[in-house]
Amino acid sequence: MPSEYRLILKYADQPGYTPDIDCYLRHGGYEMLKKALALQSKDLPDGRKMSPQEQVRDEVMKSGLRGRGGAGFSCGLKWSFVDRKSGKPVYLICNADESEPGTFKDRPIIYKDPHQLIEGMILSCWANDVKLAYIYIRGEFAQGAKILNRALEEAREKNFLGKSILRSGYDLDLWVHRGAGAYICGEETGLIESLEGKRAYPRIKPPYFPAVLGLYLCPTIVNNVETLCAVKHIVAMGGAEYARLGTPNNTGTRIVSVSGHIKKPGYYEVEVGKVTLGELINDAAFGGGLRDGRKLKAVIPGGSSAKVFKAGEKLKLKRKGADGQMTAVEVDLLDLPYDFDSLAQAGSMSGSGAIIVMDDSTDIIEALSNIAEFYAHESCGQCTPCREGSLWMAKALHRLTHGEGRKQDADYLLQIAQNIQGRTICAFGEACAWPVLSFVKKFKDEFEAKGAADEEHRAREAKGTNPGSEMELAASPQH
């Protein structure tokens, strides 16, 4: 039977567990920081010495930890790209700008176990020779910012932050910076621009890769809340042991947000790839199934920017056969393992780990219109295809949801979306285009039927043969 595997959320929802430092210390808090600071240099077979910081970076690399913010990029590899020879300071930023619709996995960490995040950040900063770090938190998380600031003060009082942490000689300052409610600040270079006090226009990569030219044009690491928390557990378990959780190339645990037309919406921590999409939706340990009397219509597997799956789809995956060769296998949608690679092979992504379930009561056109309106509003406006295209798509969908649609609107939407993806500085172009491409392609009959019905209705009105128009005409004072 599938079940949760709570590692990061082990204590968060336990009765009596509170976000203060005393409670955290009673549950073993900051012991991994003490363990790391006590490490000694290690002799390697080739005669070189591996510093304690290098040892932690090596364990993170061995763990196979992939970023939990959306892209799923290797955390250890990202750290390895940092320019440590430039002579410039290295910065670390925690991306706590959780703004992807349907996502609520970082919030419980911030609100219920802030010191776990802080310990993970301190370990990550120490391993990368960082002396100044920031938590960039979503502006709407006002209470979360207060909780984090209180936790930081508690950590400073106990000498887990500040000058010579635990008399180790290592100095670190860590500050909270509140955003102003802009979705684009979830993109790492847009976030950096905002943190510098500028308009959050994402930077062109290359040359502005954060690992080389990040905050203040210095080497910078940007990691998600959940990713940084995982570092603490990698130090505790060792990279190889952590890698045994989950599946190959999809290691560790993942916090998944499940919402929509299900009986038990909520956040659930699972081993990556050990649970299927169907189990997360229907099993009593997770979503608990759809509402009584309803059938599944569609699933968005990784936040609103992920491509939608249609109920009943058969998906092609690549799997290693008995002879060691990769072969194509077909799986049902609900049997799809919930991991980075399987979802990518199936034509979507795990993204921010947000599963949005839609049953047969859903008006697909209304659902897409809602998503498109959000992205049109949140475009930063820097790139023409995104700035103009996102608004055009939102307007076309507004027509379709207000009785003014056209049958050709389905193809019109596809044409616009295809001219946005791959033509913008950051991934926001794909974020607004992919939902439109997938919704329209998989439910094209509904879009065309709605457009045709609107055209027919307008034609009847124009000829005066619309039943509603005839009744109004008969009741008017002139007749």
N, C-alpha and C positions, 0 to 999 in steps of 0.2 A: 504493500500500500504506500502511495506517495505521502510524504510528510515534509513539514518545514525542517530546515537545518539552520537553527539560529546560532550564528557566530557573532556578527556585529550587533544584532538585536537581542543577544542572549539575556540581558537584564532589563532592557528598555521598558517592557510591559509587565514586569513582575510587580506584584503588590508591594508597596513600601519603598520601591526604588525611586530615588529623587535625583534631580540634576546637580545637586551640590557636591563639592569636592570631598567632603567627609564620607558620603555614601559611596562615591567612586573609589576612594582609598580602601574602604572596607571590603570592596569587591575586587581587590587586586590592582587598582588603578595606579598608573605611573611606574609599575614594577618593570615593564618592558623598557621604559626610558632608563631606569637604573641599570638594567642588564646591558643595554647598548653602551652606556657611558663607561661601563666597567670592562668592556672588551679590550683586548690587547692586540697589538699587531701580530700577524700570522706569517710564518715563513712559508714560502712557496717552493716547490721542487726545483724551479729554475734559479733559486737563490734570491729572488725578489721578496720584498715584504709587502703584505697586503694590510693596509691601514684598517682600523675598525670601521671607518665610514665606507670604505670599499667593500668590506665584508657584508654590511647591510645592503648596499646597492646590489651586490652579487646575489644575495638571498632573494631580493625582490625580482631580479631577473630570472632566477631559477624557479620562482613560484609560478611564473606564467601569467601573473596578474595583468588583466586588461582593463583599460579605463572604463569606469561605470557611468560616465557622463553622456555618452552617445556614440562616439566613434569606435570604441572598443579597441583602441590602439594600445600596444604593449607599454605598460608603465615603466618597466625596467629599461626598455629601449628608449623611451622618451627621456628618462634621466641620463642615459648614456650620451645623448646628443648635446648635453649642456657644455658650452664652451668654458672650460675651467682654466684656460691659459690666457684669457684676454686681459687679466689684471683688473677687470671690472667686478663689482659685487654681484653675487647670484641672488635672485629673489625667488620666493615661492608664493603662489597665490592659490588659495582654495576657492574653487568655483562653486559657490553656494547659491547661484542665481537660478534656482529651480523654477523655470518658467514654461517648460514644454507642457502643453495641455494634456491632462491625464496622468501627470507625474506627481507623486507625493512620497517618494522613498527617502529623500534626504531630510525632509522636515522632521520625522520622528527622531532622527539622530540628533539634530540640532536642539529640539525642544526637550528631549527626554534623556539624552546621554551626551551632553556637549563636551565633557572632558575626554571622552573617547576620541572625538575628532581632534581635540587639542593635542592629546598625546600622540596621535598618528601624525599630526603636522610637525610637532617638535622632532620626532624621530626622522621624518622625511627631511626636515631642514638640516638637522645635524648630519645626516648621511650625505647631504649635498653642499655642505659648507655655507648654508644660508644664515645670514645674521638678521634679516628683516623679512617678515612674511605678512600677508594680508588674507583675511577672509572676506571675499566679496559676496555679500548676501543680498538676496532679492529684497527690493524695497518694501514689498508687501509683508515681509516677515518681520514686522516691527517687534513683536514679542520675542521672536527668535534672536534678533540682534541684542535685545536686553539680556536674554539668558546667556548668550555668548560673552558679552562684555562682563557680566557678573562672574562667569566661569574664568575668564582671563584674569580678573582681579584676584580671584582665589588662587589661581596658579602662580601668580606673581608673589603673593604672600607666602606661599610654600616654597618659593625659589625654584619652581619648575619653569619659570620664565624670567628674563631679565639678565643681570650680570652674573657671570660664572655659575651657570645652572648646576645646582647640587655640588658646588665647589669643583666643578670639572674644568673650569677655565673657558667654557663655551658660553658665548653671549647670544641671546636671541630676543628680539622684540616681535610681538604678534598683535596686529590690530584688525578691528572689524571696520569694513567700509560698506555702507548701505547704498545699493543702487536706487534708481528712481522709477522702477517698473518697466524697463525696456527689455523685451524678449531678446533683442540682438546682443545684449550684454552677456548672454550665455555663450556666445562665440568668443573664443579665448582672446583674439586680438582686439575685438570690439570691447571686451571687458577691460583689457589693458589700457586702451584709449580712454575709457571712462574713468578708470582709476587715476589716470594722469590728469583728470579734470577737463578732458576734451569731449567733443561729440563722439558717440560710440560708432565711428565708421571702421569696420574691419579693415585690417591691413592686407596688402598684397603679399602672398607667400609663393615663391621667394621674392625679396630677400628677407622679409620680416618674420622668420621663424622665431617664436618666442625663446627657444633654447639658445639662440645666438643674439637676436635683437628683440628683446621683450620689453619689460617695464623700464622706462627711462633709457631705452636702447641698450639694456644690459641683459645678460643671460637670465632667463626666467622659466620656471616650471609652473604649469597650470594643471592642477589635478582636481577631480571632483571630490565631494564630501565622502562618499562611500569608498572611493579608491584610497583616500588617505587613511580612513579608518582601518582598511584591510592591512595596511603596512604594520600596524601594531600586532596583528595576529600572525603575520609572516615572521616578524621578529620572535614572537612567542613560540611558534611551531617549527620554524625553519622553512625555507623555500620549498624544499622537496616534499615535506609533509603537507604543506598547503596545496601543492600541485596535485596531491592525491584526491583532494576534494574536486568534485565536478567531473569533467571529461577532458580528454587530451585537447590541448589548445583552447580549452574553455574552462579554465580552472577556478577553484574557489567557490564562493557563494555569491548570490545576487539577490538584491531586494527588488521585488517586482510589485508594481502598483496595478491592481486589478479593479476596474470600475465599469460602469455601464449597467446593462440590463441583467444583473445577476443578483443572487440572494445575499451574498456576503462580500460586498466590495471592501477592499482593504489592502494592506501591504503585507507581503509574505516573503520570507527569506528562504531560498532554496539553493541546493547545489546546482551549479550551471550545467544544463544539459541532462540532468537526471529526472526532470519532470517535463511532461509534454504540455503543449498549449491547451489540449483538451482537458487534462487534469487540472491545470490552473483555473480553468473556467468552471468545470463541472464537479470536481471532487469535493467532498464535504470538508476536507482539510483546508481548502482554499476558497474559490468563488462560490461553491455550493450549488452550481447549476443556474439555469435561466429561470426567470419568473414562471410561475405555474401557467401552463397552457400556451406557452410561447415556444417558438423555434428559432434557432440561430439563423441570422441573415448575413452578418459580416463581423470581422474582427480586425481592429487595428492593433498590431503586435508590439509597437515600440514608441508610443507617443504619436501625436497627431500628424507629424511629418513623415511617418512611416507609411509605406504602401499598404493598402487595405487588402485583406483576404476575403474572398466570398465563401460562404458556407458551402460545403460539399466539394471544394476544390481538391484536385489531385496534384501533388507537388513533386517535382523531380529533385532528388538529392544525390550527392556523390558519396559513396561509401567504399571503404577498402574491403575487397573480397578475400576469400580464403587464400588465394594465390598472391595476395599482397597488392594486386592491381586495383585501381579505382574504377568502380562501376556505377552506373546510374540506377537508382532505385526509386520507385514511386511510393509515396506515403499519403495517407489522408491528412487533411488539414489538422484535425484534432489529435493526430498521432505525431505531429511535428515536434521534435525535441526543442525545448526553449533554450537555445544557446546562440552565440554570435554567428557561427558559421552556418548552421542549419537554416536559420532565418534568412541569411544573405543568399544562400543557394536557392531558397524558395522564392526569391524575388522581392524580399522586403528587408527589414532589419530589426534588431532588438532595441536599438536606439537607447532611450532613457529607461527602458524596462517598464513601460506603461502599456498595459493591455486594456483596450477599450472595446467592450462587447456590445453588439447591437443585435436586437432580436427582430422578428418579423413585423413588429409594430413601427419600425423605423422608416421614416421618409428619407431615403438615401440622398435625395437632392437637397433637402433641408439640412441634413447633416454636413454635406460637403459645403454648402453655402456658409454655414456657421464657421467651419474651418477656414475657408477662403477669406471671409471677412476679417478673421483674426490676423491672418498673415498680411493682408493688405494694410491693415492698421499698423502692424509691427515692422514693416519694411523700413529700413533706415534711410532709404532713398538715394544711396550712393550710386548704385548701378541702374542704368536705364531699363534693362530687361525686367528686373525685379520690381523696380519702382512703378513702372507703367503696367507691366504684365500682371502683377498681383492684383492691381486695381481693376484691370479689364476683366479678369476672371471673376472677381467678386461681383462686378456689375452684371455680368452675364448670368451668374447664378442668382442674383437678386431678381433679375427679370423672370427667371424660371420659377422662382418661388412666389412671384406676385402676379401670376397670370399673364405675363407679357413675353413668355418664352417663344422660341422658334425651333423647329425641328433640327435645323443646322447648327444650333448652339452646341450640341455635343461635339461635333467636329471642330467648331470654332474654339472651344475650350481646350481640346487636345492640341490644336495648332499653337495656341498661345503658350501652353505649358511646355511643349517641346522646344519652343524658342527661348525659354527661360533657363532650363536646366543646362548646366555646363557653361553658362555665359555670364557668370557673376563672380565677384571677388571671393565671396565666402559661400558656405553651403546653404545659406538662406534661400537661394534660388531653387535648389532641389527641395528644400523644406516646403516651399509653397507650391512647387510644380508637381511633386510626386503624389500627393493626395488626389489632385485633380486628374492626373494621368491614370491612376489606378482605379479610382471611383468610376470615372466615365468609361474606361475600357471594360470593366467588369460588370457594370450595370448600365451599359449603353442603351439597352432597350427601354429602360425607365426614363432616361433623359430624353430620348427621341419621342417617346409616347407623350411625355409631359409637354414638350415643345409643340408637337403636332396638335394636341388637344387645345393648347392655348391659341394656336393659329386658327383652328376651326371655330373656336368660340368667338374670336375677333371677326372672322369672316361672317358668321351669323349675325353678329351685332351690326356690322357694316351694311348688311342687306335688310336689317330690321326684322330678321326672322328668329332672333334669339327669344325663347319663351319669356325670359325675364324682361326683355325690352318691350315685347308686345303688351305685357301686363302693365308696365309703367306707362306706356303710350295710352292705353285705354283709361288709366286712372288720372291722366294729366288734365288740367283745367281746360285746355284748348280743345279737347275732344269729348 
